Amino acid sequence: MYSRGKQKTLGAKNLFKQGTINCFVIDYHIHSAYSLDGKFPPSSYIECAEEKHMREIGFSEHVDLDSTLWGYNFLDYSSYQKTLEALQSRTAVCVRCGIEVSYQQHLERTIRDYLSTIECDFVIGSVHEVNRIPMDHTFFDRFSPVQYFESVEDMVASGMFDIVGHLEYFKRWGSTYSSSQFSEEICLLLQVMIDRNVALEVNTSGLRHPAQDTYPSLKVLHLYKQLGGELITLGSDAHHVHDLAFHFQPVIGQLKSQGFHTIATFRKRTLTLTEL
């Protein structure tokens, strides 16, 4: 999809030959100014990735198709894709063009129609709403985690997504929630993901939030591993450049201690496993 062309002189030239790229540092959840809540252009993230000696980054701009919600139809996909193609020709960092779709079951046909009109490298599916109501600090007053997990399971079963984004997102505002109370529902969901070869994102943004935990937690990742799950991606959910690859080094160490030794990467929605 992308032509590398000549290397850009941003400190990236011949980095692969010099062996200074950290091959395991791959961030697949980045929001630039192409997302309504993004703050920086894609070029700023690429420069930062070069400085961090990252191997690969994947932009995942928001796609919101609920006309009643903030951010509806904001992404100019054609411009976004062309911008990344131009930037890829000037850097040694591998740049992937992805999207993060806000899933609601009643929007399945709309989402499917949208995906049929674009070509991208990966699609993250994320549940941000339950029963058409956006999740926020009032989540536990309105809903049960069971309703959230059921919505995520519907999302996976739809067959439209490559990656499940920030599982246990409702922890964001802090709570007394414990995954052990919902292990049956979580295991059912994880098994559906495994059966359908959908990757599980390890999202480090929770370490910046009151939750002070990854999405999902290490406990859930342990369950996933016990069930035979192998497909994981890493995402910082960065909306600011300084959050790129946030807290990746210690999290990678924890993942390795859990028995994960590969990470899922995508090109044109085709999965490849890369050493972690």
BELWOBEL-V702081 format. One record per backbone hydrogen bond with DSSP energy under -0.5 kcal/mol. NH is the residue of the N-H (numbers start at 0). CO is the residue of the C=O. Records with the same first field share a line. If there is no record, write none. Layout:
NH = CO + CO
This chain:
3 = 1
7 = 89
9 = 7
11 = 7
14 = 11
17 = 13
18 = 14 + 15
19 = 14
20 = 14
21 = 52
22 = 20
24 = 21
25 = 23
26 = 55
27 = 25 + 233
29 = 57
30 = 237
31 = 29
32 = 39
34 = 31
37 = 34
38 = 238
43 = 40
44 = 40
45 = 41
46 = 42
47 = 43
48 = 44
49 = 45
50 = 46
51 = 47
52 = 49
53 = 48
54 = 21 + 24
55 = 24
56 = 93
57 = 26
58 = 95
59 = 29
60 = 97
62 = 99
63 = 70
64 = 62
66 = 64
68 = 65
71 = 68
72 = 63
73 = 70
76 = 74
79 = 75
80 = 76
81 = 77
82 = 78
83 = 79
84 = 80
85 = 81
86 = 82
87 = 83
88 = 84
89 = 86
90 = 87
93 = 54
95 = 56 + 93
97 = 58 + 95
98 = 121
99 = 60
100 = 98 + 123
101 = 62
102 = 100 + 125
106 = 103
107 = 104
110 = 106
111 = 107
112 = 108
113 = 109
114 = 110
115 = 111
116 = 113
117 = 114
120 = 96
121 = 96
123 = 98
124 = 162
125 = 100 + 123
127 = 125
129 = 132
132 = 129
133 = 131
134 = 127
138 = 135
140 = 137
141 = 137 + 138
142 = 138
146 = 143
147 = 143
148 = 144
149 = 145
150 = 146
151 = 147
152 = 148
153 = 149
154 = 150
155 = 151
156 = 152
157 = 153
158 = 155
159 = 154
161 = 122
162 = 122
163 = 198
164 = 124 + 162
168 = 165
170 = 167
171 = 168
172 = 169
173 = 170
180 = 177
181 = 178
182 = 179
185 = 181
186 = 182
187 = 183
188 = 184
189 = 185
190 = 186
191 = 187
192 = 188
193 = 189
194 = 190
195 = 191
196 = 193
197 = 192
198 = 161
199 = 230
200 = 163 + 198
201 = 232
202 = 200 + 214
203 = 201 + 234
205 = 202
206 = 203
207 = 204
208 = 204
209 = 171
210 = 171
211 = 205 + 208
212 = 205
214 = 202
215 = 213
220 = 216
221 = 217
222 = 218
223 = 219
224 = 220
225 = 221
226 = 222
227 = 224
228 = 223
231 = 229
232 = 199
234 = 201
236 = 28
237 = 28
242 = 239
243 = 240
245 = 242
247 = 244
250 = 246
251 = 247
252 = 248
253 = 249
254 = 250
255 = 251
256 = 252
257 = 253
258 = 255
259 = 254
260 = 258
262 = 273
263 = 231
264 = 271
266 = 269
268 = 120
269 = 266
270 = 268
271 = 264
273 = 262
275 = 260
